């Protein structure tokens, strides 16, 4: 039986991701793995997470990685850094790089063993640039952050798909489908409630892997769209997130 899985924000935790997929999901090549974005920043191995997903793609697994706001931050910081000519031959960090590093981008640079975003290998930037903003699967609209229902066509506002933090679903604008997203960390109790209550027209799957010091948070989840049950993988990576928030 083909299974469809949705996996939220990973944030550089490649060991946790690998454990979830290889020890719990155990997908075959017909199963569909949908990733909600935010592969990078905060955690110890952002490059490793992208490499892992790229390897799934190269080995012809059925994967759909979506764009997250942290990838968007990285791309824009890369582009800004390439325009930065420095002063008298001396390079300095752009304002955007300093902002990105405040949100965990420094850990991404470390994982690539570079000091400046422009030195991240182009294949990784190209991969991020080509990520879709959303995907429709069965009765679901799957997106990183959410949709802007204040406008006639929520799908026309791409920035909201990766950055919005609060929205009220208008079912008629999305053919009465349910929204599945990440981006905003919520505890397991809220996730359980949204899955079990048919009146909820959205499901937030982000359990805040970098909130591993808070009760009810700190896991990487995988939702089975067939059974609407989820797997929980606790943090396996060696990282002190208090230094990267």
N, C-alpha and C positions, 0 to 999 in steps of 0.2 A: 504493500500500500504506500503510495506517494504521500510524504508529509511535507508540510509547509511551516517553516519556523521563522519567527521574528526575533532578532537579537538586538538589544539597544546599545547605548553608549558604552564603549570599551575603554577609552582613554588610556591607551598605551599599555594595557595589561594583557600582554600576549600569552603568558602562562595560564592565566585564568581563562582566556578565550579558548586556547588549545585544549585545556582540561574539559571545559564545557562541551566542546564539539566532539572530541575524540573519546571521552569516557562516558558521556551522557547521551548526546544526540546521536552519535555514530551514523552519520548520514550516508546514504548511497547516492549515486550520481543522478538519480531521478528526483530526489528530494530537493526542495527549494529553500535556500537559506537567504533570508532578507535581513540586511544589516541597516540599522537606523542612523548611521553616521556617528561622528565624534570618535574616530579611531585613534586620534592623536591627542597630545597634551596631557599634562599632569602625571601620568604613569611613567614607568621606567623605559618602555621600549615601543615608542610610536612607530618607528621604522619596522620593527618586528611584526606589529599588527598588520600593517599594510602588506608586508611581504607574505604573511600568512594567508591573507585574503587573495592576493595576487596568485599565490601558489594554488589555491582552490580553483581559481579561474583557469590557470594554465593546465590544470589536470581535469578540466571539463566538468567540474561540479557546477550545479545550477545555482548560481549566486547572484543576488541583486544588492550591491552596496549603494546606499543612498548618500547624498551629500549632507553633512552636518555643519553647524556654524563654526566649529573649530577648524574644519578643513577650509571653509571660506576665509577665516581669519588668516590661515597659513598662506593661502593663495594670494590674498591681497597684500600681505606682508612681503612675500616673495617679489611680487610685481613692484612694490614701492622700493624695495631694497635694490633692485636692478637699476632703478633710476637714480639712485644715490651715488653721486660722483665723489663724495668725500670733500675734504678741504685741505689744500696743499698736500695732496697725496695721502692724507690720513683718513682712514675709514672710521666712521662712528655709527652707532645704532640709530636707525630712524625712530621717529616718535611712535610709529605703528609697531615696530619691533619691541620697543619697551612696553607698550600696552599689551601686546600679544604674550610677552614673557610673564606679565603679571597674571595672565590667565592660563599659565601652564606651558606656554610655548617654549620656554627655556629647556624643558625636558625633551621636547621634540628635537630641538637643535642638538642636544647632547646625544640623542639616539642616532643621529646622522653624523655625529662627530664633526660638526661644523659650528662656527661662531655666528655666521650671518645667514639669513634665509636664502639669499641668492645662490648659496653654495649647496643647497639641497639638490640632489640629482634630478634633472628635468623629468625623468620618467615618472617620478612620484608626483610631481606637480601636475603633469599631464593627466595622470590617472585621476587625481582629485578633480581637475577641471571638468572631466568628462562624466562625473557621477550624476545620475538623475536626481531630481528634487523629490519625486514621489513615485509610487507605483500603486496601481489598483489590482487587488487580488481578491477574487470572489466578492464577498460583501464588505470589503474593507478598502479604505484609502489609507495607505501606509506612507508616513512622512516623518522627517526628523522632529520638527517642533510643533507643527499644527498648520492651521489655515486661517486666513483673514475672512471671516464670514460677514464683515461689515460692507463688503463690496459685492457687486453682482456676480462676478466670476472669481471665486477664491483661488482658482488655479493660476490666475494672472499675476498674483503677488508672490513672486519667488522669494523675496527677502523674508516674508513672514513664514514661509515653509521651513526656514532654517533658524529663524531668530525669535519668532513670536513666543511669548511666555503665558499668555492668558487669552482664551478665546471661548466663545459660546457657539456651539455647533448649530447651524441651520440645516437640518437634514435634507430639505428640498433642493438645496444647492449642490448636493453631492449624491443625488439619486438614492437617498435614504440609506447610504452606506455608513459604516461605523469607522471613525478615525482611530488609527493606532499610531502612537508617536512616542518619542523619548524626550530628551532635552532638559526637562525639569524633574529633578529627583523627587520621588515620592516613596513612602514606606510600603512595606509588603501588605499591611492592613488595607491601605487605600487601593492597592492593585487588586487584592482579593475582592474587595467590595465592587470595584468597577467591572470585574469579570463576571461576578455573580448577579449583578443587578441589571436586568434587561433595559431599564430606563436610562442607563448610562450610554451615551452615544459617542464616547471616546474612551480609549484605554491608554494610559501613560505607563510604559514599561520600564522607565529609567529608575532603577533602585539606588542610584548614586553610589557606584562602585568606590568612589573616592571619599565617601562618608562611612568608612569601615569602622569608625569609632562611635557610631550612633546606633542605638537599638532600632532594629527594623530596616536598616539600610546596609549598604556595603556589599551587595551581591551583583553578579551578572546573570541575567535571566534569559530564557529562551521560551517563547510562547508557541505552542503547537496550535495552528489555526484550525485544525480539525476537531480536536477535543476541547480547545480553549483552556487547556491546563498548561502550566509552565514549569520548567526546570529551574533550579536555583544552584548557582555555583558561587561559593564564597571565594574571597580574594586569595589567589595563589602567588601573586607577585610580591616580591620583597620591596616595599616602598612605604615611605612615611608621607602620607598625603597632606599632613598638616603644614608641610613646607611648600606645597605646590598649589594650594587653593587661592 
